[in-house]
Amino acid sequence: AQDYPHIEYIVIDDGSTDHSAQLLEQDYGLVTSQGLIQSTHHENLYILRQASQGKAKALNSALSYIDSDLVVTLDADTVIAPNALQAFITDFQNNPNLVASGGVLQPVCRTNRFSRLFNFFFEFFQQFEYLFSFLSRGAWYKANALLLVSGAFAIYRTEVLKQVGCFDPDSMVEDYELNHRIYRYASEHDFDWTVGITGQAYGVTDAPNGFNAFFHQRKSWFGGFLQKQFD
């Protein structure tokens, strides 16, 4: 449903066990064999199916097939507005030094077995948290010191992504780690690169709707933060 027409889609099935592959074959004509397979229904749609390797390795595998100037990473539980990619493209056209940018995401909690009040609390808290985060990222962007572009919905110059070595499979937070590496590479080579946020690129994403999932996510985020600080 995107307004921007010139898109190739690669769906990465990283060893899923929830019948995703079967649904993709049934609904989109994506043959569920190993490697990169083109859809029989849509000429610009592909599936890359492989044994489970983790998100960073899965993204790197797909990058080897990409020759476009720009590449967008999008989590399976993130849905973006129809004008979101066009907003990204416009931002990059207007800012030649921009090498990576993130969209603005609204977290949404799916209905769970707990009460509506409990679900409302989790969603409200995370929406406030995301809003505060994106406002602060705008300020960091102005200072060219933005340290996080959320991999759930982000865009990169493909050449830059490959120059810095793609995503790090050993990092607990591959998107956060990548930003540090982009800044370091730019500094070492005296490149005038900037990392930003595109306020007009909007989407919604699934958020944890229970204590276990919430604390597991935050433990991973904080652990990745500490991992990078001591790297």
RAKA-V847917 format. One record per helix or strand of 3 or more residues. SS is the DSSP state (H for helix, E for strand). FROM is the first residue (numbers start at 1). LEN is the number of residues. If there is no record, write none. Layout:
SS & FROM & LEN
SS & FROM & LEN
This chain:
E & 9 & 6
H & 20 & 9
E & 35 & 4
E & 45 & 6
H & 55 & 9
E & 70 & 5
E & 78 & 3
H & 84 & 11
E & 98 & 12
H & 116 & 27
E & 153 & 5
H & 158 & 6
H & 174 & 15
E & 194 & 14
H & 211 & 19
